[in-house]
């Protein structure tokens, strides 16, 4: 089974590339038994959504 350090690395990698089937299965197995990594994954998802929301919101420009 993957260590928590390996899982956090894979969760980060998954933001930039598609994980292999083996990586994905190992990640899911670890997340089923590790509450800490599950929380970390949820926090990463929240931050990703928050950043995307910030980038896509309508903000007044200085020159308007």
PyMOL Python script that loads the backbone (N, CA, C, O; Angstrom):
from pymol import cmd

cmd.read_pdbstr("""\
ATOM      1  N   UNK A   1       0.854  -1.179   0.000  1.00  0.00           N
ATOM      2  CA  UNK A   1       0.000   0.000   0.000  1.00  0.00           C
ATOM      3  C   UNK A   1       0.900   1.242   0.000  1.00  0.00           C
ATOM      4  O   UNK A   1       2.013   1.226   0.525  1.00  0.00           O
ATOM      5  N   UNK A   2       0.390   2.301  -0.596  1.00  0.00           N
ATOM      6  CA  UNK A   2       1.122   3.561  -0.665  1.00  0.00           C
ATOM      7  C   UNK A   2       1.213   4.218   0.713  1.00  0.00           C
ATOM      8  O   UNK A   2       0.336   4.051   1.561  1.00  0.00           O
ATOM      9  N   UNK A   3       2.280   4.957   0.910  1.00  0.00           N
ATOM     10  CA  UNK A   3       2.407   5.748   2.132  1.00  0.00           C
ATOM     11  C   UNK A   3       1.633   7.056   1.949  1.00  0.00           C
ATOM     12  O   UNK A   3       1.273   7.423   0.830  1.00  0.00           O
ATOM     13  N   UNK A   4       1.387   7.742   3.045  1.00  0.00           N
ATOM     14  CA  UNK A   4       0.693   9.029   2.969  1.00  0.00           C
ATOM     15  C   UNK A   4       1.493  10.029   2.134  1.00  0.00           C
ATOM     16  O   UNK A   4       0.915  10.824   1.393  1.00  0.00           O
ATOM     17  N   UNK A   5       2.798   9.990   2.251  1.00  0.00           N
ATOM     18  CA  UNK A   5       3.648  10.885   1.458  1.00  0.00           C
ATOM     19  C   UNK A   5       3.480  10.609  -0.034  1.00  0.00           C
ATOM     20  O   UNK A   5       3.395  11.542  -0.832  1.00  0.00           O
ATOM     21  N   UNK A   6       3.432   9.337  -0.413  1.00  0.00           N
ATOM     22  CA  UNK A   6       3.234   8.980  -1.813  1.00  0.00           C
ATOM     23  C   UNK A   6       1.850   9.403  -2.293  1.00  0.00           C
ATOM     24  O   UNK A   6       1.691   9.837  -3.434  1.00  0.00           O
ATOM     25  N   UNK A   7       0.860   9.278  -1.433  1.00  0.00           N
ATOM     26  CA  UNK A   7      -0.510   9.656  -1.792  1.00  0.00           C
ATOM     27  C   UNK A   7      -0.618  11.155  -2.035  1.00  0.00           C
ATOM     28  O   UNK A   7      -1.232  11.583  -3.012  1.00  0.00           O
ATOM     29  N   UNK A   8      -0.027  11.951  -1.155  1.00  0.00           N
ATOM     30  CA  UNK A   8      -0.099  13.402  -1.356  1.00  0.00           C
ATOM     31  C   UNK A   8       0.604  13.787  -2.657  1.00  0.00           C
ATOM     32  O   UNK A   8       0.165  14.700  -3.355  1.00  0.00           O
ATOM     33  N   UNK A   9       1.685  13.096  -2.978  1.00  0.00           N
ATOM     34  CA  UNK A   9       2.383  13.349  -4.244  1.00  0.00           C
ATOM     35  C   UNK A   9       1.482  12.985  -5.429  1.00  0.00           C
ATOM     36  O   UNK A   9       1.389  13.744  -6.393  1.00  0.00           O
ATOM     37  N   UNK A  10       0.824  11.834  -5.358  1.00  0.00           N
ATOM     38  CA  UNK A  10      -0.074  11.425  -6.446  1.00  0.00           C
ATOM     39  C   UNK A  10      -1.258  12.366  -6.590  1.00  0.00           C
ATOM     40  O   UNK A  10      -1.676  12.672  -7.706  1.00  0.00           O
ATOM     41  N   UNK A  11      -1.801  12.827  -5.470  1.00  0.00           N
ATOM     42  CA  UNK A  11      -2.915  13.771  -5.544  1.00  0.00           C
ATOM     43  C   UNK A  11      -2.490  15.056  -6.249  1.00  0.00           C
ATOM     44  O   UNK A  11      -3.260  15.636  -7.014  1.00  0.00           O
ATOM     45  N   UNK A  12      -1.281  15.487  -5.991  1.00  0.00           N
ATOM     46  CA  UNK A  12      -0.750  16.660  -6.669  1.00  0.00           C
ATOM     47  C   UNK A  12      -0.515  16.375  -8.147  1.00  0.00           C
ATOM     48  O   UNK A  12      -0.851  17.192  -9.004  1.00  0.00           O
ATOM     49  N   UNK A  13       0.058  15.225  -8.439  1.00  0.00           N
ATOM     50  CA  UNK A  13       0.304  14.834  -9.832  1.00  0.00           C
ATOM     51  C   UNK A  13      -1.005  14.748 -10.628  1.00  0.00           C
ATOM     52  O   UNK A  13      -1.042  15.086 -11.811  1.00  0.00           O
ATOM     53  N   UNK A  14      -2.055  14.300  -9.979  1.00  0.00           N
ATOM     54  CA  UNK A  14      -3.342  14.137 -10.654  1.00  0.00           C
ATOM     55  C   UNK A  14      -3.903  15.468 -11.137  1.00  0.00           C
ATOM     56  O   UNK A  14      -4.772  15.491 -12.008  1.00  0.00           O
ATOM     57  N   UNK A  15      -3.421  16.566 -10.589  1.00  0.00           N
ATOM     58  CA  UNK A  15      -3.858  17.889 -11.037  1.00  0.00           C
ATOM     59  C   UNK A  15      -3.290  18.212 -12.419  1.00  0.00           C
ATOM     60  O   UNK A  15      -3.872  18.997 -13.167  1.00  0.00           O
ATOM     61  N   UNK A  16      -2.145  17.601 -12.754  1.00  0.00           N
ATOM     62  CA  UNK A  16      -1.434  17.928 -13.989  1.00  0.00           C
ATOM     63  C   UNK A  16      -1.496  16.849 -15.058  1.00  0.00           C
ATOM     64  O   UNK A  16      -1.269  17.127 -16.236  1.00  0.00           O
ATOM     65  N   UNK A  17      -1.798  15.632 -14.660  1.00  0.00           N
ATOM     66  CA  UNK A  17      -1.821  14.538 -15.635  1.00  0.00           C
ATOM     67  C   UNK A  17      -2.809  13.468 -15.202  1.00  0.00           C
ATOM     68  O   UNK A  17      -3.220  13.403 -14.044  1.00  0.00           O
ATOM     69  N   UNK A  18      -3.177  12.637 -16.158  1.00  0.00           N
ATOM     70  CA  UNK A  18      -4.058  11.509 -15.846  1.00  0.00           C
ATOM     71  C   UNK A  18      -3.207  10.406 -15.218  1.00  0.00           C
ATOM     72  O   UNK A  18      -2.165  10.024 -15.752  1.00  0.00           O
ATOM     73  N   UNK A  19      -3.668   9.905 -14.083  1.00  0.00           N
ATOM     74  CA  UNK A  19      -2.951   8.835 -13.407  1.00  0.00           C
ATOM     75  C   UNK A  19      -3.156   7.515 -14.147  1.00  0.00           C
ATOM     76  O   UNK A  19      -4.182   7.300 -14.793  1.00  0.00           O
ATOM     77  N   UNK A  20      -2.163   6.642 -14.040  1.00  0.00           N
ATOM     78  CA  UNK A  20      -2.295   5.309 -14.622  1.00  0.00           C
ATOM     79  C   UNK A  20      -3.357   4.541 -13.843  1.00  0.00           C
ATOM     80  O   UNK A  20      -3.751   4.939 -12.746  1.00  0.00           O
ATOM     81  N   UNK A  21      -3.806   3.453 -14.417  1.00  0.00           N
ATOM     82  CA  UNK A  21      -4.813   2.628 -13.745  1.00  0.00           C
ATOM     83  C   UNK A  21      -4.270   2.119 -12.413  1.00  0.00           C
ATOM     84  O   UNK A  21      -4.990   2.115 -11.414  1.00  0.00           O
ATOM     85  N   UNK A  22      -3.019   1.692 -12.389  1.00  0.00           N
ATOM     86  CA  UNK A  22      -2.403   1.196 -11.149  1.00  0.00           C
ATOM     87  C   UNK A  22      -2.337   2.300 -10.103  1.00  0.00           C
ATOM     88  O   UNK A  22      -2.700   2.085  -8.947  1.00  0.00           O
ATOM     89  N   UNK A  23      -1.874   3.480 -10.505  1.00  0.00           N
ATOM     90  CA  UNK A  23      -1.795   4.607  -9.573  1.00  0.00           C
ATOM     91  C   UNK A  23      -3.165   4.960  -9.026  1.00  0.00           C
ATOM     92  O   UNK A  23      -3.330   5.191  -7.828  1.00  0.00           O
ATOM     93  N   UNK A  24      -4.134   5.000  -9.908  1.00  0.00           N
ATOM     94  CA  UNK A  24      -5.495   5.358  -9.507  1.00  0.00           C
ATOM     95  C   UNK A  24      -6.072   4.345  -8.526  1.00  0.00           C
ATOM     96  O   UNK A  24      -6.705   4.730  -7.543  1.00  0.00           O
ATOM     97  N   UNK A  25      -5.862   3.066  -8.778  1.00  0.00           N
ATOM     98  CA  UNK A  25      -6.381   2.027  -7.885  1.00  0.00           C
ATOM     99  C   UNK A  25      -5.672   2.073  -6.530  1.00  0.00           C
ATOM    100  O   UNK A  25      -6.321   1.939  -5.492  1.00  0.00           O
ATOM    101  N   UNK A  26      -4.363   2.258  -6.526  1.00  0.00           N
ATOM    102  CA  UNK A  26      -3.625   2.349  -5.268  1.00  0.00           C
ATOM    103  C   UNK A  26      -4.073   3.573  -4.468  1.00  0.00           C
ATOM    104  O   UNK A  26      -4.212   3.512  -3.247  1.00  0.00           O
ATOM    105  N   UNK A  27      -4.294   4.668  -5.162  1.00  0.00           N
ATOM    106  CA  UNK A  27      -4.750   5.892  -4.510  1.00  0.00           C
ATOM    107  C   UNK A  27      -6.122   5.685  -3.871  1.00  0.00           C
ATOM    108  O   UNK A  27      -6.332   6.041  -2.712  1.00  0.00           O
ATOM    109  N   UNK A  28      -7.040   5.117  -4.624  1.00  0.00           N
ATOM    110  CA  UNK A  28      -8.386   4.886  -4.095  1.00  0.00           C
ATOM    111  C   UNK A  28      -8.371   3.946  -2.896  1.00  0.00           C
ATOM    112  O   UNK A  28      -9.096   4.158  -1.924  1.00  0.00           O
ATOM    113  N   UNK A  29      -7.545   2.910  -2.966  1.00  0.00           N
ATOM    114  CA  UNK A  29      -7.446   1.972  -1.848  1.00  0.00           C
ATOM    115  C   UNK A  29      -6.939   2.683  -0.595  1.00  0.00           C
ATOM    116  O   UNK A  29      -7.484   2.485   0.491  1.00  0.00           O
ATOM    117  N   UNK A  30      -5.917   3.497  -0.734  1.00  0.00           N
ATOM    118  CA  UNK A  30      -5.379   4.229   0.411  1.00  0.00           C
ATOM    119  C   UNK A  30      -6.413   5.194   0.976  1.00  0.00           C
ATOM    120  O   UNK A  30      -6.575   5.293   2.192  1.00  0.00           O
ATOM    121  N   UNK A  31      -7.111   5.904   0.097  1.00  0.00           N
ATOM    122  CA  UNK A  31      -8.095   6.882   0.560  1.00  0.00           C
ATOM    123  C   UNK A  31      -9.260   6.221   1.295  1.00  0.00           C
ATOM    124  O   UNK A  31      -9.902   6.855   2.131  1.00  0.00           O
ATOM    125  N   UNK A  32      -9.537   4.949   0.989  1.00  0.00           N
ATOM    126  CA  UNK A  32     -10.616   4.240   1.680  1.00  0.00           C
ATOM    127  C   UNK A  32     -10.272   3.982   3.142  1.00  0.00           C
ATOM    128  O   UNK A  32     -11.167   3.842   3.976  1.00  0.00           O
ATOM    129  N   UNK A  33      -8.980   3.918   3.458  1.00  0.00           N
ATOM    130  CA  UNK A  33      -8.592   3.570   4.829  1.00  0.00           C
ATOM    131  C   UNK A  33      -7.903   4.703   5.588  1.00  0.00           C
ATOM    132  O   UNK A  33      -7.648   4.565   6.785  1.00  0.00           O
ATOM    133  N   UNK A  34      -7.596   5.816   4.924  1.00  0.00           N
ATOM    134  CA  UNK A  34      -6.843   6.885   5.580  1.00  0.00           C
ATOM    135  C   UNK A  34      -7.642   8.189   5.606  1.00  0.00           C
ATOM    136  O   UNK A  34      -7.805   8.858   4.586  1.00  0.00           O
ATOM    137  N   UNK A  35      -8.126   8.527   6.781  1.00  0.00           N
ATOM    138  CA  UNK A  35      -8.928   9.748   6.934  1.00  0.00           C
ATOM    139  C   UNK A  35      -8.088  11.009   6.691  1.00  0.00           C
ATOM    140  O   UNK A  35      -8.587  11.985   6.131  1.00  0.00           O
ATOM    141  N   UNK A  36      -6.829  10.994   7.107  1.00  0.00           N
ATOM    142  CA  UNK A  36      -5.971  12.158   6.909  1.00  0.00           C
ATOM    143  C   UNK A  36      -5.786  12.498   5.441  1.00  0.00           C
ATOM    144  O   UNK A  36      -5.895  13.661   5.052  1.00  0.00           O
ATOM    145  N   UNK A  37      -5.506  11.493   4.625  1.00  0.00           N
ATOM    146  CA  UNK A  37      -5.316  11.727   3.192  1.00  0.00           C
ATOM    147  C   UNK A  37      -6.636  12.078   2.506  1.00  0.00           C
ATOM    148  O   UNK A  37      -6.655  12.851   1.548  1.00  0.00           O
ATOM    149  N   UNK A  38      -7.738  11.508   2.996  1.00  0.00           N
ATOM    150  CA  UNK A  38      -9.054  11.863   2.464  1.00  0.00           C
ATOM    151  C   UNK A  38      -9.342  13.339   2.731  1.00  0.00           C
ATOM    152  O   UNK A  38      -9.858  14.042   1.862  1.00  0.00           O
ATOM    153  N   UNK A  39      -9.011  13.800   3.923  1.00  0.00           N
ATOM    154  CA  UNK A  39      -9.185  15.219   4.246  1.00  0.00           C
ATOM    155  C   UNK A  39      -8.282  16.090   3.372  1.00  0.00           C
ATOM    156  O   UNK A  39      -8.711  17.137   2.887  1.00  0.00           O
ATOM    157  N   UNK A  40      -7.041  15.663   3.171  1.00  0.00           N
ATOM    158  CA  UNK A  40      -6.113  16.401   2.324  1.00  0.00           C
ATOM    159  C   UNK A  40      -6.662  16.507   0.902  1.00  0.00           C
ATOM    160  O   UNK A  40      -6.599  17.570   0.285  1.00  0.00           O
ATOM    161  N   UNK A  41      -7.191  15.419   0.395  1.00  0.00           N
ATOM    162  CA  UNK A  41      -7.773  15.415  -0.951  1.00  0.00           C
ATOM    163  C   UNK A  41      -8.942  16.395  -1.047  1.00  0.00           C
ATOM    164  O   UNK A  41      -9.062  17.130  -2.027  1.00  0.00           O
ATOM    165  N   UNK A  42      -9.788  16.402  -0.042  1.00  0.00           N
ATOM    166  CA  UNK A  42     -10.939  17.320  -0.028  1.00  0.00           C
ATOM    167  C   UNK A  42     -10.465  18.773   0.030  1.00  0.00           C
ATOM    168  O   UNK A  42     -11.039  19.644  -0.623  1.00  0.00           O
ATOM    169  N   UNK A  43      -9.424  19.027   0.808  1.00  0.00           N
ATOM    170  CA  UNK A  43      -8.883  20.385   0.885  1.00  0.00           C
ATOM    171  C   UNK A  43      -8.298  20.822  -0.453  1.00  0.00           C
ATOM    172  O   UNK A  43      -8.465  21.972  -0.860  1.00  0.00           O
ATOM    173  N   UNK A  44      -7.618  19.915  -1.133  1.00  0.00           N
ATOM    174  CA  UNK A  44      -7.071  20.249  -2.455  1.00  0.00           C
ATOM    175  C   UNK A  44      -8.191  20.558  -3.448  1.00  0.00           C
ATOM    176  O   UNK A  44      -8.087  21.498  -4.237  1.00  0.00           O
ATOM    177  N   UNK A  45      -9.256  19.768  -3.404  1.00  0.00           N
ATOM    178  CA  UNK A  45     -10.407  20.015  -4.280  1.00  0.00           C
ATOM    179  C   UNK A  45     -11.021  21.383  -3.991  1.00  0.00           C
ATOM    180  O   UNK A  45     -11.347  22.128  -4.915  1.00  0.00           O
ATOM    181  N   UNK A  46     -11.176  21.709  -2.712  1.00  0.00           N
ATOM    182  CA  UNK A  46     -11.738  23.006  -2.338  1.00  0.00           C
ATOM    183  C   UNK A  46     -10.862  24.151  -2.851  1.00  0.00           C
ATOM    184  O   UNK A  46     -11.374  25.114  -3.423  1.00  0.00           O
ATOM    185  N   UNK A  47      -9.552  24.051  -2.650  1.00  0.00           N
ATOM    186  CA  UNK A  47      -8.643  25.105  -3.111  1.00  0.00           C
ATOM    187  C   UNK A  47      -8.673  25.250  -4.628  1.00  0.00           C
ATOM    188  O   UNK A  47      -8.627  26.367  -5.142  1.00  0.00           O
ATOM    189  N   UNK A  48      -8.749  24.130  -5.351  1.00  0.00           N
ATOM    190  CA  UNK A  48      -8.813  24.181  -6.811  1.00  0.00           C
ATOM    191  C   UNK A  48     -10.085  24.900  -7.265  1.00  0.00           C
ATOM    192  O   UNK A  48     -10.045  25.751  -8.154  1.00  0.00           O
ATOM    193  N   UNK A  49     -11.210  24.549  -6.645  1.00  0.00           N
ATOM    194  CA  UNK A  49     -12.478  25.204  -7.010  1.00  0.00           C
ATOM    195  C   UNK A  49     -12.450  26.690  -6.656  1.00  0.00           C
ATOM    196  O   UNK A  49     -12.934  27.519  -7.427  1.00  0.00           O
ATOM    197  N   UNK A  50     -11.892  27.029  -5.504  1.00  0.00           N
ATOM    198  CA  UNK A  50     -11.826  28.429  -5.076  1.00  0.00           C
ATOM    199  C   UNK A  50     -10.957  29.243  -6.033  1.00  0.00           C
ATOM    200  O   UNK A  50     -11.303  30.370  -6.387  1.00  0.00           O
ATOM    201  N   UNK A  51      -9.848  28.679  -6.441  1.00  0.00           N
ATOM    202  CA  UNK A  51      -8.958  29.396  -7.375  1.00  0.00           C
ATOM    203  C   UNK A  51      -9.624  29.572  -8.731  1.00  0.00           C
ATOM    204  O   UNK A  51      -9.535  30.640  -9.337  1.00  0.00           O
ATOM    205  N   UNK A  52     -10.285  28.536  -9.205  1.00  0.00           N
ATOM    206  CA  UNK A  52     -10.985  28.651 -10.493  1.00  0.00           C
ATOM    207  C   UNK A  52     -12.099  29.673 -10.406  1.00  0.00           C
ATOM    208  O   UNK A  52     -12.307  30.447 -11.341  1.00  0.00           O
ATOM    209  N   UNK A  53     -12.819  29.686  -9.293  1.00  0.00           N
ATOM    210  CA  UNK A  53     -13.883  30.670  -9.110  1.00  0.00           C
ATOM    211  C   UNK A  53     -13.339  32.084  -9.082  1.00  0.00           C
ATOM    212  O   UNK A  53     -13.951  33.003  -9.626  1.00  0.00           O
ATOM    213  N   UNK A  54     -12.200  32.258  -8.453  1.00  0.00           N
ATOM    214  CA  UNK A  54     -11.583  33.581  -8.392  1.00  0.00           C
ATOM    215  C   UNK A  54     -11.159  34.040  -9.776  1.00  0.00           C
ATOM    216  O   UNK A  54     -11.332  35.208 -10.124  1.00  0.00           O
ATOM    217  N   UNK A  55     -10.610  33.138 -10.562  1.00  0.00           N
ATOM    218  CA  UNK A  55     -10.126  33.501 -11.895  1.00  0.00           C
ATOM    219  C   UNK A  55     -11.252  33.792 -12.870  1.00  0.00           C
ATOM    220  O   UNK A  55     -11.063  34.562 -13.812  1.00  0.00           O
ATOM    221  N   UNK A  56     -12.422  33.195 -12.668  1.00  0.00           N
ATOM    222  CA  UNK A  56     -13.517  33.365 -13.615  1.00  0.00           C
ATOM    223  C   UNK A  56     -14.548  34.403 -13.188  1.00  0.00           C
ATOM    224  O   UNK A  56     -15.465  34.709 -13.950  1.00  0.00           O
ATOM    225  N   UNK A  57     -14.412  34.947 -11.988  1.00  0.00           N
ATOM    226  CA  UNK A  57     -15.414  35.917 -11.543  1.00  0.00           C
ATOM    227  C   UNK A  57     -15.232  37.242 -12.281  1.00  0.00           C
ATOM    228  O   UNK A  57     -14.144  37.559 -12.763  1.00  0.00           O
ATOM    229  N   UNK A  58     -16.307  37.997 -12.358  1.00  0.00           N
ATOM    230  CA  UNK A  58     -16.257  39.314 -12.993  1.00  0.00           C
ATOM    231  C   UNK A  58     -15.718  40.321 -12.000  1.00  0.00           C
ATOM    232  O   UNK A  58     -16.339  40.593 -10.973  1.00  0.00           O
ATOM    233  N   UNK A  59     -14.576  40.863 -12.309  1.00  0.00           N
ATOM    234  CA  UNK A  59     -13.983  41.886 -11.441  1.00  0.00           C
ATOM    235  C   UNK A  59     -13.796  43.163 -12.246  1.00  0.00           C
ATOM    236  O   UNK A  59     -13.374  43.118 -13.402  1.00  0.00           O
ATOM    237  N   UNK A  60     -14.107  44.293 -11.641  1.00  0.00           N
ATOM    238  CA  UNK A  60     -13.884  45.557 -12.351  1.00  0.00           C
ATOM    239  C   UNK A  60     -12.397  45.777 -12.592  1.00  0.00           C
ATOM    240  O   UNK A  60     -11.556  45.473 -11.746  1.00  0.00           O
ATOM    241  N   UNK A  61     -12.102  46.307 -13.758  1.00  0.00           N
ATOM    242  CA  UNK A  61     -10.702  46.612 -14.073  1.00  0.00           C
ATOM    243  C   UNK A  61     -10.381  48.026 -13.629  1.00  0.00           C
ATOM    244  O   UNK A  61     -11.273  48.863 -13.488  1.00  0.00           O
ATOM    245  N   UNK A  62      -9.118  48.280 -13.414  1.00  0.00           N
ATOM    246  CA  UNK A  62      -8.686  49.604 -12.991  1.00  0.00           C
ATOM    247  C   UNK A  62      -8.989  50.662 -14.055  1.00  0.00           C
ATOM    248  O   UNK A  62      -9.222  51.825 -13.725  1.00  0.00           O
ATOM    249  N   UNK A  63      -8.988  50.262 -15.326  1.00  0.00           N
ATOM    250  CA  UNK A  63      -9.194  51.232 -16.408  1.00  0.00           C
ATOM    251  C   UNK A  63     -10.666  51.427 -16.735  1.00  0.00           C
ATOM    252  O   UNK A  63     -10.977  52.203 -17.639  1.00  0.00           O
ATOM    253  N   UNK A  64     -11.586  50.761 -16.045  1.00  0.00           N
ATOM    254  CA  UNK A  64     -13.029  50.937 -16.305  1.00  0.00           C
ATOM    255  C   UNK A  64     -13.583  52.117 -15.541  1.00  0.00           C
ATOM    256  O   UNK A  64     -14.774  52.411 -15.639  1.00  0.00           O
TER     257      UNK A  64
END
""", "prot")
cmd.dss("prot")
cmd.show_as("cartoon", "prot")
cmd.util.cbc("prot")
cmd.orient("prot")
